[in-house]
């Protein structure tokens, strides 16, 4: 861990990474370090997170978001949960085996019992990054461009915008790895 931090400081000092990347990397390293085997045995230190369960995305027209995520990222809409106000879009392993989902919902459709947004509070997620297997840079770029999307980013980590100008990152597991430096 110490060597990793020293390398990060040197990268920051030399200009290879910016201050934002430095802070993100230190925060992620601290979280991973704190979730080691010893942390698992100490309940008072909190829970060990194993992955993303779901993300809730309120947007002007959930059907446009649903169709975009199904088309571009091949997420599967769970028909039983598409009630005209929201849709669950599944991705990853099958349900019960670690899969995740994106809830696309229209404004005002927050479920009963959900915290939702507090009145007057502004909350946002800067972007969501989805890792895809079997990364082939040319194939991924060509597929996104064929869907009419403007692709930005670097090799192994690309960005596109959904119908409501929300930044969606699509990445290779090897390239989008905070500990590869």
N, CA, C and O of each residue as an XYZ file, in Angstrom:
724
protein
N       0.836     -1.190      0.000
C       0.000      0.000      0.000
C       0.877      1.248      0.000
O       0.617      2.197     -0.740
N       1.904      1.242      0.823
C       2.790      2.407      0.909
C       3.437      2.688     -0.454
O       3.511      3.839     -0.884
N       3.900      1.640     -1.123
C       4.535      1.806     -2.437
C       3.530      2.380     -3.441
O       3.880      3.228     -4.261
N       2.290      1.915     -3.369
C       1.239      2.396     -4.263
C       1.029      3.895     -4.076
O       0.936      4.634     -5.056
N       0.954      4.353     -2.819
C       0.745      5.778     -2.528
C       1.938      6.596     -3.001
O       1.765      7.671     -3.573
N       3.159      6.089     -2.763
C       4.368      6.790     -3.228
C       4.326      6.954     -4.745
O       4.634      8.027     -5.263
N       3.944      5.893     -5.457
C       3.841      5.964     -6.921
C       2.791      6.985     -7.357
O       2.992      7.717     -8.326
N       1.668      7.028     -6.633
C       0.625      8.009     -6.963
C       1.128      9.438     -6.786
O       0.884     10.297     -7.633
N       1.835      9.688     -5.677
C       2.378     11.032     -5.422
C       3.362     11.415     -6.523
O       3.343     12.546     -7.010
N       4.218     10.479     -6.914
C       5.170     10.754     -7.992
C       4.442     11.030     -9.310
O       4.851     11.908    -10.070
N       3.374     10.293     -9.582
C       2.598     10.522    -10.800
C       1.950     11.900    -10.787
O       1.889     12.578    -11.813
N       1.465     12.310     -9.612
C       0.871     13.635     -9.480
C       1.921     14.719     -9.684
O       1.703     15.676    -10.426
N       3.068     14.559     -9.015
C       4.148     15.549     -9.122
C       4.681     15.676    -10.545
O       5.051     16.769    -10.974
N       4.721     14.576    -11.272
C       5.268     14.596    -12.634
C       4.223     15.021    -13.671
O       4.559     15.249    -14.833
N       2.962     15.128    -13.256
C       1.915     15.532    -14.181
C       1.289     14.384    -14.961
O       0.453     14.625    -15.832
N       1.675     13.130    -14.671
C       1.075     11.992    -15.382
C      -0.389     11.810    -15.018
O      -1.166     11.292    -15.820
N      -0.779     12.238    -13.802
C      -2.185     12.229    -13.406
C      -2.524     13.590    -12.819
O      -1.649     14.300    -12.323
N      -3.811     13.952    -12.879
C      -4.218     15.232    -12.299
C      -4.678     15.030    -10.856
O      -4.735     13.904    -10.363
N      -5.000     16.127    -10.196
C      -5.376     16.078     -8.790
C      -6.635     15.247     -8.574
O      -6.736     14.519     -7.587
N      -7.597     15.351     -9.492
C      -8.836     14.588     -9.366
C      -8.560     13.090     -9.430
O      -9.077     12.335     -8.606
N      -7.752     12.646    -10.397
C      -7.410     11.226    -10.525
C      -6.652     10.749     -9.290
O      -6.861      9.629     -8.824
N      -5.769     11.602     -8.758
C      -5.020     11.260     -7.547
C      -5.976     11.014     -6.382
O      -5.871     10.004     -5.686
N      -6.911     11.950     -6.174
C      -7.861     11.815     -5.063
C      -8.739     10.579     -5.214
O      -8.968      9.858     -4.243
N      -9.232     10.330     -6.424
C     -10.062      9.150     -6.666
C      -9.280      7.871     -6.373
O      -9.807      6.944     -5.757
N      -8.032      7.822     -6.812
C      -7.214      6.620     -6.619
C      -6.902      6.376     -5.149
O      -6.932      5.235     -4.688
N      -6.603      7.442     -4.408
C      -6.318      7.298     -2.974
C      -7.568      6.832     -2.237
O      -7.493      5.947     -1.385
N      -8.718      7.423     -2.562
C      -9.958      7.035     -1.899
C     -10.297      5.566     -2.172
O     -10.682      4.835     -1.259
N     -10.154      5.140     -3.422
C     -10.440      3.752     -3.771
C      -9.463      2.802     -3.088
O      -9.860      1.751     -2.585
N      -8.189      3.174     -3.070
C      -7.182      2.327     -2.417
C      -7.476      2.184     -0.928
O      -7.344      1.093     -0.373
N      -7.870      3.264     -0.284
C      -8.190      3.209      1.146
C      -9.393      2.305      1.404
O      -9.412      1.544      2.371
N     -10.395      2.398      0.531
C     -11.585      1.555      0.688
C     -11.246      0.080      0.528
O     -11.698     -0.754      1.313
N     -10.453     -0.242     -0.486
C     -10.067     -1.639     -0.722
C      -9.195     -2.143      0.416
O      -9.378     -3.261      0.896
N      -8.256     -1.329      0.843
C      -7.364     -1.726      1.941
C      -8.175     -1.982      3.213
O      -7.914     -2.946      3.933
N      -9.161     -1.117      3.491
C      -9.983     -1.258      4.684
C     -10.916     -2.450      4.645
O     -11.424     -2.874      5.683
N     -11.151     -3.001      3.453
C     -12.066     -4.135      3.319
C     -11.325     -5.471      3.328
O     -11.876     -6.488      2.908
N     -10.100     -5.474      3.798
C      -9.317     -6.707      3.871
C      -9.932     -7.717      4.821
O     -10.962     -7.444      5.437
N      -9.307     -8.888      4.945
C      -9.829     -9.968      5.785
C     -10.066     -9.535      7.227
O     -11.059     -9.938      7.832
N      -9.172     -8.720      7.789
C      -9.342     -8.282      9.171
C     -10.599     -7.436      9.319
O     -11.290     -7.521     10.334
N     -10.894     -6.628      8.320
C     -12.081     -5.771      8.378
C     -13.364     -6.592      8.368
O     -14.359     -6.188      8.970
N     -13.354     -7.727      7.700
C     -14.542     -8.565      7.624
C     -14.932     -9.097      9.000
O     -16.114     -9.283      9.288
N     -13.946     -9.336      9.836
C     -14.206     -9.919     11.148
C     -14.693     -8.877     12.147
O     -15.193     -9.243     13.211
N     -14.563     -7.596     11.837
C     -14.936     -6.543     12.765
C     -16.220     -5.870     12.296
O     -16.189     -4.957     11.471
N     -17.345     -6.327     12.829
C     -18.642     -5.848     12.398
C     -18.757     -4.333     12.556
O     -19.392     -3.688     11.722
N     -18.168     -3.746     13.594
C     -18.303     -2.318     13.824
C     -17.675     -1.480     12.708
O     -17.923     -0.276     12.651
N     -16.886     -2.064     11.836
C     -16.264     -1.310     10.746
C     -17.177     -1.204      9.539
O     -16.823     -0.522      8.577
N     -18.317     -1.839      9.546
C     -19.254     -1.718      8.432
C     -19.341     -2.989      7.615
O     -18.780     -4.024      7.976
N     -20.046     -2.893      6.520
C     -20.306     -4.021      5.647
C     -19.278     -4.100      4.538
O     -18.691     -3.086      4.159
N     -19.056     -5.289      4.018
C     -18.191     -5.472      2.858
C     -19.072     -5.473      1.617
O     -19.939     -6.334      1.460
N     -18.846     -4.510      0.743
C     -19.629     -4.399     -0.483
C     -19.010     -5.307     -1.536
O     -17.790     -5.316     -1.706
N     -19.838     -6.072     -2.245
C     -19.310     -6.987     -3.265
C     -19.655     -6.574     -4.687
O     -19.152     -7.181     -5.632
N     -20.490     -5.569     -4.868
C     -20.808     -5.123     -6.224
C     -21.973     -4.162     -6.222
O     -22.527     -3.848     -5.169
N     -22.342     -3.701     -7.382
C     -23.482     -2.802     -7.516
C     -24.746     -3.654     -7.628
O     -24.814     -4.562     -8.457
N     -25.741     -3.364     -6.800
C     -27.029     -4.046     -6.896
C     -27.875     -3.373     -7.963
O     -28.323     -4.024     -8.907
N     -28.097     -2.068     -7.816
C     -28.835     -1.316     -8.831
C     -28.513      0.161     -8.717
O     -27.975      0.626     -7.712
N     -28.849      0.880     -9.760
C     -28.742      2.331     -9.769
C     -30.111      2.851    -10.156
O     -30.747      2.299    -11.053
N     -30.573      3.893     -9.506
C     -31.868      4.477     -9.815
C     -31.641      5.750    -10.627
O     -30.887      6.632    -10.218
N     -32.286      5.834    -11.752
C     -32.058      6.916    -12.701
C     -33.392      7.572    -13.056
O     -34.186      7.007    -13.808
N     -33.634      8.762    -12.514
C     -34.837      9.508    -12.848
C     -34.525     10.378    -14.058
O     -33.531     11.104    -14.077
N     -35.380     10.297    -15.058
C     -35.143     11.022    -16.310
C     -36.477     11.487    -16.879
O     -37.526     10.997    -16.462
N     -36.456     12.428    -17.829
C     -37.702     12.971    -18.358
C     -38.635     11.944    -19.003
O     -39.854     12.105    -18.941
N     -38.091     10.895    -19.620
C     -38.920      9.910    -20.319
C     -38.269      8.537    -20.167
O     -37.352      8.191    -20.913
N     -38.742      7.768    -19.208
C     -38.106      6.486    -18.923
C     -38.111      5.550    -20.134
O     -37.211      4.722    -20.274
N     -39.111      5.670    -21.008
C     -39.161      4.761    -22.163
C     -38.001      5.024    -23.121
O     -37.444      4.087    -23.693
N     -37.634      6.298    -23.299
C     -36.481      6.625    -24.147
C     -35.202      6.066    -23.522
O     -34.356      5.506    -24.219
N     -35.070      6.223    -22.200
C     -33.895      5.692    -21.502
C     -33.882      4.166    -21.589
O     -32.846      3.566    -21.876
N     -35.031      3.543    -21.342
C     -35.137      2.075    -21.406
C     -34.693      1.570    -22.774
O     -33.873      0.656    -22.869
N     -35.232      2.164    -23.820
C     -34.912      1.712    -25.175
C     -33.441      1.950    -25.523
O     -32.822      1.123    -26.194
N     -32.876      3.081    -25.069
C     -31.467      3.379    -25.344
C     -30.551      2.375    -24.648
O     -29.649      1.820    -25.275
N     -30.780      2.138    -23.347
C     -29.923      1.204    -22.601
C     -30.075     -0.229    -23.120
O     -29.108     -0.990    -23.115
N     -31.265     -0.600    -23.564
C     -31.473     -1.928    -24.136
C     -30.745     -2.043    -25.475
O     -30.150     -3.081    -25.766
N     -30.785     -1.004    -26.280
C     -30.167     -1.021    -27.602
C     -28.645     -0.899    -27.546
O     -27.934     -1.679    -28.178
N     -28.147      0.081    -26.788
C     -26.708      0.363    -26.785
C     -25.931     -0.591    -25.875
O     -24.868     -1.076    -26.261
N     -26.447     -0.866    -24.677
C     -25.719     -1.698    -23.720
C     -26.331     -3.088    -23.544
O     -25.913     -3.838    -22.663
N     -27.306     -3.433    -24.364
C     -27.921     -4.754    -24.363
C     -28.496     -5.157    -23.003
O     -28.478     -6.332    -22.637
N     -29.007     -4.168    -22.255
C     -29.657     -4.482    -20.989
C     -31.045     -5.026    -21.309
O     -31.673     -4.616    -22.285
N     -31.516     -5.955    -20.477
C     -32.809     -6.591    -20.712
C     -33.841     -5.986    -19.771
O     -33.678     -5.990    -18.551
N     -34.902     -5.468    -20.367
C     -35.975     -4.893    -19.563
C     -36.811     -6.012    -18.961
O     -37.289     -6.890    -19.679
N     -36.987     -5.982    -17.659
C     -37.796     -6.978    -16.958
C     -39.265     -6.568    -17.110
O     -39.728     -5.646    -16.438
N     -39.982     -7.245    -17.982
C     -41.346     -6.859    -18.354
C     -42.283     -6.713    -17.153
O     -43.123     -5.813    -17.134
N     -42.150     -7.577    -16.164
C     -43.055     -7.540    -15.012
C     -42.885     -6.259    -14.195
O     -43.798     -5.874    -13.464
N     -41.739     -5.599    -14.306
C     -41.502     -4.373    -13.538
C     -41.708     -3.107    -14.366
O     -41.570     -2.005    -13.834
N     -42.033     -3.234    -15.639
C     -42.282     -2.065    -16.486
C     -43.752     -1.709    -16.329
O     -44.621     -2.322    -16.948
N     -44.022     -0.704    -15.486
C     -45.405     -0.375    -15.129
C     -45.905      0.928    -15.753
O     -46.919      1.474    -15.318
N     -45.203      1.425    -16.765
C     -45.616      2.675    -17.383
C     -44.986      3.897    -16.747
O     -45.133      5.011    -17.251
N     -44.278      3.693    -15.633
C     -43.589      4.786    -14.948
C     -42.108      4.479    -14.756
O     -41.296      5.386    -14.569
N     -41.763      3.192    -14.803
C     -40.381      2.776    -14.560
C     -40.127      1.420    -15.179
O     -41.052      0.660    -15.466
N     -38.839      1.129    -15.381
C     -38.435     -0.177    -15.899
C     -37.142     -0.594    -15.214
O     -36.278      0.237    -14.935
N     -37.017     -1.894    -14.944
C     -35.766     -2.452    -14.435
C     -35.003     -3.021    -15.621
O     -35.525     -3.852    -16.363
N     -33.776     -2.573    -15.796
C     -32.942     -3.018    -16.911
C     -31.802     -3.866    -16.356
O     -30.885     -3.346    -15.721
N     -31.866     -5.179    -16.599
C     -30.925     -6.147    -16.027
C     -29.643     -6.222    -16.848
O     -29.663     -6.089    -18.072
N     -28.518     -6.440    -16.147
C     -27.243     -6.697    -16.820
C     -26.353     -7.524    -15.902
O     -26.577     -7.583    -14.693
N     -25.354     -8.156    -16.479
C     -24.448     -9.006    -15.707
C     -25.017    -10.400    -15.544
O     -25.888    -10.819    -16.307
N     -24.515    -11.126    -14.534
C     -25.017    -12.484    -14.305
C     -26.522    -12.482    -14.059
O     -27.107    -11.447    -13.738
N     -27.135    -13.637    -14.211
C     -28.584    -13.738    -14.027
C     -28.983    -13.382    -12.597
O     -28.165    -13.478    -11.682
N     -30.261    -12.963    -12.398
C     -30.729    -12.605    -11.062
C     -30.448    -13.714    -10.052
O     -30.631    -14.895    -10.345
N     -30.009    -13.323     -8.876
C     -29.676    -14.267     -7.824
C     -28.245    -14.765     -7.892
O     -27.791    -15.466     -6.988
N     -27.526    -14.412     -8.954
C     -26.141    -14.868     -9.104
C     -25.188    -13.690     -9.279
O     -24.112    -13.828     -9.860
N     -25.596    -12.536     -8.770
C     -24.707    -11.381     -8.797
C     -25.048    -10.327     -9.823
O     -24.320     -9.342     -9.953
N     -26.137    -10.502    -10.559
C     -26.503     -9.520    -11.572
C     -26.904     -8.189    -10.960
O     -27.221     -8.103     -9.774
N     -26.886     -7.176    -11.773
C     -27.243     -5.832    -11.344
C     -28.338     -5.300    -12.258
O     -28.666     -5.914    -13.273
N     -28.904     -4.144    -11.887
C     -29.887     -3.536    -12.763
C     -29.909     -2.029    -12.591
O     -29.510     -1.483    -11.563
N     -30.388     -1.385    -13.635
C     -30.591      0.061    -13.658
C     -32.091      0.282    -13.628
O     -32.813     -0.264    -14.463
N     -32.573      1.076    -12.675
C     -33.989      1.443    -12.638
C     -34.100      2.774    -13.369
O     -33.583      3.789    -12.902
N     -34.773      2.769    -14.511
C     -35.057      4.007    -15.237
C     -36.481      4.385    -14.872
O     -37.406      3.594    -15.058
N     -36.659      5.591    -14.355
C     -37.986      6.004    -13.896
C     -38.294      7.424    -14.322
O     -37.401      8.259    -14.468
N     -39.578      7.681    -14.520
C     -40.045      9.033    -14.818
C     -40.116      9.825    -13.516
O     -40.222      9.229    -12.444
N     -40.061     11.152    -13.586
C     -40.174     11.957    -12.362
C     -41.477     11.642    -11.618
O     -42.512     11.410    -12.242
N     -41.419     11.636    -10.293
C     -42.603     11.394     -9.481
C     -42.959      9.935     -9.297
O     -44.013      9.628     -8.740
N     -42.101      9.016     -9.753
C     -42.436      7.593     -9.638
C     -41.581      6.870     -8.612
O     -41.387      5.659     -8.721
N     -41.064      7.585     -7.614
C     -40.256      6.953     -6.579
C     -41.144      6.017     -5.772
O     -42.239      6.386     -5.346
N     -40.655      4.808     -5.573
C     -41.445      3.772     -4.902
C     -41.731      4.128     -3.449
O     -40.951      4.823     -2.799
N     -42.863      3.639     -2.952
C     -43.210      3.804     -1.551
C     -42.142      3.150     -0.690
O     -41.721      2.027     -0.966
N     -41.707      3.839      0.340
C     -40.677      3.302      1.216
C     -39.276      3.684      0.774
O     -38.326      3.504      1.536
N     -39.122      4.205     -0.434
C     -37.830      4.638     -0.922
C     -37.532      6.016     -0.375
O     -38.435      6.840     -0.230
N     -36.273      6.273     -0.071
C     -35.893      7.576      0.465
C     -36.147      8.677     -0.556
O     -36.586      9.770     -0.199
N     -35.870      8.388     -1.830
C     -36.051      9.401     -2.863
C     -35.169     10.608     -2.595
O     -34.311     10.561     -1.714
N     -35.362     11.667     -3.325
C     -34.592     12.885     -3.113
C     -35.267     13.707     -2.026
O     -36.494     13.786     -1.969
N     -34.470     14.313     -1.173
C     -35.008     15.171     -0.130
C     -35.428     16.496     -0.763
O     -34.743     16.990     -1.659
N     -36.530     17.075     -0.317
C     -36.982     18.348     -0.884
C     -35.867     19.391     -0.829
O     -35.233     19.587      0.208
N     -35.643     20.047     -1.950
C     -34.630     21.094     -2.022
C     -33.210     20.586     -2.190
O     -32.296     21.379     -2.418
N     -33.005     19.274     -2.081
C     -31.652     18.729     -2.192
C     -31.328     18.434     -3.645
O     -32.187     18.004     -4.415
N     -30.086     18.670     -4.004
C     -29.622     18.304     -5.333
C     -28.668     17.142     -5.184
O     -27.705     17.216     -4.420
N     -28.925     16.077     -5.903
C     -28.040     14.917     -5.863
C     -27.860     14.424     -7.282
O     -28.815     14.400     -8.059
N     -26.660     14.034     -7.625
C     -26.432     13.496     -8.956
C     -25.269     12.531     -8.914
O     -24.425     12.580     -8.020
N     -25.243     11.676     -9.872
C     -24.111     10.787    -10.078
C     -23.432     11.296    -11.329
O     -24.088     11.465    -12.356
N     -22.144     11.545    -11.272
C     -21.407     12.113    -12.392
C     -21.508     11.242    -13.634
O     -21.755     11.745    -14.730
N     -21.318      9.943    -13.470
C     -21.447      8.987    -14.570
C     -21.511      7.588    -13.986
O     -21.232      7.379    -12.805
N     -21.880      6.640    -14.820
C     -21.852      5.236    -14.425
C     -20.917      4.538    -15.399
O     -20.989      4.757    -16.608
N     -20.044      3.703    -14.868
C     -19.102      2.951    -15.698
C     -19.520      1.488    -15.704
O     -19.677      0.867    -14.652
N     -19.697      0.950    -16.900
C     -20.023     -0.460    -17.069
C     -18.812     -1.147    -17.683
O     -18.297     -0.693    -18.705
N     -18.357     -2.226    -17.079
C     -17.253     -3.008    -17.617
C     -17.826     -4.072    -18.532
O     -18.798     -4.742    -18.185
N     -17.218     -4.229    -19.713
C     -17.677     -5.282    -20.618
C     -16.552     -6.281    -20.851
O     -15.378     -5.910    -20.838
N     -16.904     -7.546    -21.064
C     -15.881     -8.580    -21.264
C     -15.354     -8.593    -22.701
O     -15.943     -7.980    -23.591
N     -14.258     -9.285    -22.913
C     -13.698     -9.515    -24.257
C     -13.513     -8.209    -25.029
O     -13.974     -8.075    -26.163
N     -12.847     -7.266    -24.411
C     -12.680     -5.928    -24.989
C     -11.899     -5.992    -26.294
O     -10.809     -6.560    -26.360
N     -12.470     -5.408    -27.307
C     -11.818     -5.234    -28.605
C     -12.077     -3.780    -28.973
O     -13.184     -3.421    -29.376
N     -11.053     -2.948    -28.834
C     -11.201     -1.502    -28.997
C     -11.911     -1.114    -30.290
O     -12.862     -0.334    -30.268
N     -11.458     -1.650    -31.398
C     -12.043     -1.288    -32.698
C     -13.511     -1.701    -32.770
O     -14.342     -0.942    -33.269
N     -13.834     -2.891    -32.280
C     -15.219     -3.376    -32.319
C     -16.124     -2.518    -31.442
O     -17.235     -2.174    -31.845
N     -15.650     -2.168    -30.233
C     -16.472     -1.370    -29.320
C     -16.725      0.016    -29.913
O     -17.861      0.491    -29.928
N     -15.670      0.659    -30.400
C     -15.829      1.989    -31.014
C     -16.766      1.927    -32.223
O     -17.641      2.779    -32.373
N     -16.587      0.928    -33.081
C     -17.417      0.810    -34.291
C     -18.878      0.575    -33.935
O     -19.768      1.139    -34.572
N     -19.134     -0.248    -32.929
C     -20.511     -0.524    -32.516
C     -21.189      0.739    -32.001
O     -22.337      1.015    -32.347
N     -20.484      1.504    -31.178
C     -21.055      2.731    -30.636
C     -21.301      3.760    -31.745
O     -22.340      4.419    -31.768
N     -20.346      3.891    -32.652
C     -20.507      4.844    -33.761
C     -21.646      4.419    -34.682
O     -22.359      5.267    -35.219
N     -21.822      3.101    -34.870
C     -22.910      2.600    -35.713
C     -24.279      2.940    -35.119
O     -25.276      3.009    -35.838
N     -24.319      3.150    -33.809
C     -25.565      3.532    -33.142
C     -25.752      5.047    -33.165
O     -26.689      5.573    -32.566
N     -24.842      5.750    -33.868
C     -24.957      7.196    -34.002
C     -24.432      7.980    -32.820
O     -24.790      9.144    -32.641
N     -23.591      7.364    -32.012
C     -23.090      8.018    -30.800
C     -21.717      8.638    -31.027
O     -20.890      8.087    -31.754
N     -21.480      9.793    -30.397
C     -20.157     10.413    -30.400
C     -19.367      9.746    -29.281
O     -19.795      9.745    -28.127
N     -18.225      9.185    -29.621
C     -17.409      8.445    -28.662
C     -16.204      9.289    -28.269
O     -15.470      9.778    -29.128
N     -16.008      9.454    -26.962
C     -14.823     10.139    -26.451
C     -14.135      9.206    -25.465
O     -14.623      8.108    -25.196
N     -13.016      9.638    -24.933
C     -12.295      8.846    -23.941
C     -10.994      8.335    -24.504
O     -10.536      8.765    -25.562
N     -10.411      7.413    -23.779
C      -9.120      6.842    -24.159
C      -9.299      5.360    -24.447
O     -10.344      4.783    -24.146
N      -8.281      4.750    -25.027
C      -8.351      3.319    -25.305
C      -8.682      2.560    -24.026
O      -8.050      2.767    -22.990
N      -9.665      1.692    -24.104
C     -10.060      0.873    -22.960
C     -11.052      1.539    -22.034
O     -11.515      0.915    -21.079
N     -11.394      2.807    -22.294
C     -12.311      3.535    -21.424
C     -12.998      4.621    -22.245
O     -12.451      5.707    -22.436
N     -14.194      4.319    -22.724
C     -14.895      5.198    -23.650
C     -16.130      5.813    -22.997
O     -16.723      5.232    -22.087
N     -16.506      6.998    -23.475
C     -17.675      7.700    -22.954
C     -18.635      8.021    -24.093
O     -18.219      8.407    -25.185
N     -19.944      7.854    -23.815
C     -21.017      8.270    -24.717
C     -22.086      8.928    -23.838
O     -22.032      8.851    -22.610
N     -23.050      9.572    -24.485
C     -24.142     10.193    -23.738
C     -25.459      9.522    -24.108
O     -25.719      9.231    -25.275
N     -26.287      9.282    -23.087
C     -27.596      8.695    -23.327
C     -28.554      9.785    -23.832
O     -28.128     10.928    -24.004
N     -29.832      9.467    -24.075
C     -30.747     10.463    -24.667
C     -30.933     11.731    -23.832
O     -31.384     12.745    -24.364
N     -30.599     11.700    -22.543
C     -30.791     12.858    -21.669
C     -29.457     13.471    -21.254
O     -29.366     14.113    -20.207
N     -28.427     13.276    -22.068
C     -27.079     13.827    -21.857
C     -26.436     13.352    -20.559
O     -25.715     14.102    -19.902
N     -26.704     12.100    -20.198
C     -26.066     11.496    -19.032
C     -24.831     10.736    -19.518
O     -24.910      9.931    -20.446
N     -23.693     11.003    -18.880
C     -22.418     10.407    -19.263
C     -22.381      8.926    -18.884
O     -22.496      8.572    -17.710
N     -22.219      8.071    -19.890
C     -22.129      6.622    -19.684
C     -20.732      6.182    -20.125
O     -20.339      6.391    -21.273
N     -19.996      5.576    -19.209
C     -18.646      5.089    -19.504
C     -18.704      3.584    -19.720
O     -19.351      2.861    -18.962
N     -18.024      3.120    -20.761
C     -17.943      1.696    -21.076
C     -16.460      1.364    -21.072
O     -15.676      2.002    -21.775
N     -16.069      0.362    -20.277
C     -14.643      0.155    -20.061
C     -14.215     -1.303    -20.093
O     -15.009     -2.219    -19.878
N     -12.945     -1.478    -20.366
C     -12.274     -2.767    -20.285
C     -11.836     -2.966    -18.838
O     -11.350     -2.028    -18.206
N     -12.002     -4.163    -18.313
C     -11.590     -4.441    -16.934
C     -10.095     -4.217    -16.752
O      -9.664     -3.794    -15.680
N      -9.307     -4.489    -17.768
C      -7.852     -4.328    -17.652
C      -7.446     -2.860    -17.647
O      -6.554     -2.469    -16.894
N      -8.089     -2.041    -18.479
C      -7.699     -0.635    -18.587
C      -8.313      0.249    -17.501
O      -7.665      1.191    -17.045
N      -9.521     -0.027    -17.086
C     -10.187      0.791    -16.079
C      -9.984      0.145    -14.721
O     -10.916     -0.387    -14.117
N      -8.738      0.205    -14.252
C      -8.332     -0.449    -13.021
C      -7.475      0.541    -12.242
O      -6.363      0.864    -12.659
N      -7.980      1.018    -11.129
C      -7.285      2.045    -10.357
C      -5.937      1.582     -9.815
O      -5.116      2.409     -9.421
N      -5.700      0.283     -9.789
C      -4.463     -0.223     -9.196
C      -3.420     -0.624    -10.236
O      -2.412     -1.236     -9.884
N      -3.637     -0.295    -11.502
C      -2.699     -0.702    -12.547
C      -1.500      0.214    -12.639
O      -0.525     -0.136    -13.305
N      -1.528      1.350    -12.014
C      -0.450      2.336    -12.150
C       0.814      1.876    -11.477
O       1.818      2.587    -11.496
